[in-house]
């Protein structure tokens, strides 16, 4: 008894694609922001309720919130 040939699940000429390519851009932004906060040292600090916050950390954190909102959108 012959078995029918198994069908190839991938159609001929189907292009490989990745969904969510924008997430690679957002991931690169996160890496760049973390590296920026370690390299950029402007020497400016702010006193926020008794805690000294460096400018580079404030910029990083605000930008990370922006990246998070962009990811959710």
N, C-alpha and C positions, 0 to 999 in steps of 0.2 A: 504494500500500500504506500503510495506517495503522499508526502506532506506538502501542502502548499508552501511556496517560498515565503520567507519572512519579509515583511515590508520594511523598507528603510524608513525610520521615523523622521529623518531630516530630508526635506525636499531638496531637489537638485538646485544648485545656485543660491541657496539661502545664505544671506550674509549674517555673520555673527555680530550681534549688537549688545550693548550694555545699557541697561536702564539706569537712570539717575546719575548721568555723567557730571552734572553740576556739583554733586557731592565731592568729586575729586578736587574741584576748584575750592570748595569750602574747606576741605581738609588741608589743602595747601595754604589757605588763608590762616587757619588755626596754627599751623606749624610756623608760618612767617611771623605771626603775632607773638608767639612764645619766644622765638629767636630774637625778635626785635626788642622785647622787653629785657632780654639778657645782655644785649649788645649796646643799645642806646642808653646812655647815662647822662641826661641833661642836668642833673643836680638840682632839680626843682622838686620840692615836696609840699604837700598840703596837709594841714591839720584837720582831720575829720573826726569830730567828737573825741579828741584826745589821742587819736591814732595818726601817726605820720604815714602818709600815702605818697609814694614817689610818682612823678608824672608818667613815667613809662608804664608803670603798673596800672594806673588809672586809664590810660589810653588803651592798653591791652584789654582790660576788663570790659570797657565800654564797647570796643570793637568785637570782642567775643560774644557779647550779648547781641550785637548786630548780626553776626554770623549765625547765631542760634535762631534768631527770628527769620533770617533768610532761609535757613534750612527748613523751618516749619512751614514757611510759605510755599 
